[in-house]
């Protein structure tokens, strides 16, 4: 898979020129970030570097910058009376190291792909409603020319 952004895009946004070694690393990260963006957008999205929406390019460059600047996902370090804290563990670990998108970045990618924030809900039964109380419904009746569908009184409901 070809990356959706180029090293020069990152250099422009980061404000510096990459060395030959850094270019190799950034190219690999660009490929990883591009695959993740396409996965979030929808695999049927046929974006290329030439057709990439303008809003997605800075997202890819930021994803790569995070992974490039902090590959171990370090959380903090204090120099005076030295303190060090490592990466988060468990479910939050994906957001502290490697290539990942923040919720706001995911939203930007989805909007650019034309995807709405709609999800699916799995129901535990055929209908989300409880059983129908047949006492509340009676056969249609006509009283003085008016068709009565529901004879339940408000206090019965």
N, C-alpha and C positions, 0 to 999 in steps of 0.2 A: 504494500500500500504506500502510495506517495503521501508525503506530509502536506498538510493544507496551508502551511506557512513556511517561509524561508528563514535562514539564519539572519539575513539582512533585515528582515522585519523585526527580529528580536534586537539586533544591534541598534536599530533606529529607536526603538522604544526604551531600551536600557541605557542609551546614551554612551555606548562604548564599543570598541572594536574587539571582536573575539580572536583569541589565538587559534592556531591550527588544532591544538588538542581540544580546546573548548568547542570549536566548530563541530568536531566529531561527536562530542557529548550532546551538544544542543540539537544536532540533526537527529540523533536517536530519541531524544526527549520530544522533539517536534512530531516524530512519527507516532510515539506513544500517545501524546496529547491529541493528535488528530484522530486516532482510532477511538479514543474515549469520547471526543466531541461528536463523531459520527454515530457512535453507539447511543449517546444521549439524544441526539437530534432525531434519529431513526435510521436504521440501516438502509432504508430505501432512499434516503437523501443522497443525491449524486453530486455533492459539492466537490470541487477541485480547487486548487490554489487560485485559479482564474475566476471561479464563480463563487468563492467564499463570500458570504455577506460581511459587510464592513463591521458590523457589531461583533462578529465572532473572532476576527483576527486579533484584537487586543486580549480577548479571553485566552486564546491559545498561547500568546506570548507571556501572559501572566502565569498561566499554569506551568509553563516551561521555566520561567524565572524562579518560581517557588521550588520546583524540583532541582533546579541547577544550583541555587544558592544554599539550600538546606536539605541535601539528600537524606540525611539521617533523621530529619524531623526533630531537631533539638528544640526544647521549649525555653530554655533560659540559661544564663551564665552570669555570675557576679564575680568581678575581679578582686575587689577588696575583701579580705577574709574569705577567700575563694568558695563559691557555691556553684554547683552544677546540677542541672535537672535534665533528664533524658526525655525521649519521646513518650507520648501517651501509649497506653496498652489497651487492648480489647477493641470494642466497637469504634472508638474514636481514633484509632491508630491510622486509618486510611486518610484522615484529614490532617495528619501531621507529617507524613513522609510520602515520598513518591509522587506520582502524577495523579492529581485529583482535581475536581471542580467544586467550588463552594456552591451553596444553594443559589445564590444570586447569579453566578456564572451559568449554572444549569438552566435557570430561568431564561437567561439571555439566549442561550443556544436553542432552547425549545421554541421561544418566540420567533427567532430568526428562521427556524425550520417550519414555522406555521403550525406548530403543535400547540394545542390548548392544554391547560392544566386540568385535564379531565382524567379520572381514573376509573377503574372497574371495582365493583363491590361484589363479593361472592356471598350469596345468600345461603342460609342453612336449610331453607325449605323452598318449596315451589313459589310461595308467595310471601311477601314481607308482612302480611297482615295476619292477625289471629283468626280463629274460626269465626264464621258469621253467625250471629245470634238470630235464628230464624224467628224468634218472637217479635223482633223489631220490624219485620217485613210481612205483610199480608198480601194475599192476592189482590189484584186491582179491583176496586169497587167504584161504582158510580153512585154518588149521593147527591140528589138534586142537580144532576147534570155536571157535577164536578168529579173528576177521576182522582181517587185517593190512592197514592202509591205507598206511603208510609204512615201508619196510624200511631206510631210511637209518640208518646208524650215527651217533651224535653227532659223531664226528670227521669225517664226510662233510659235515656242515652248515656 
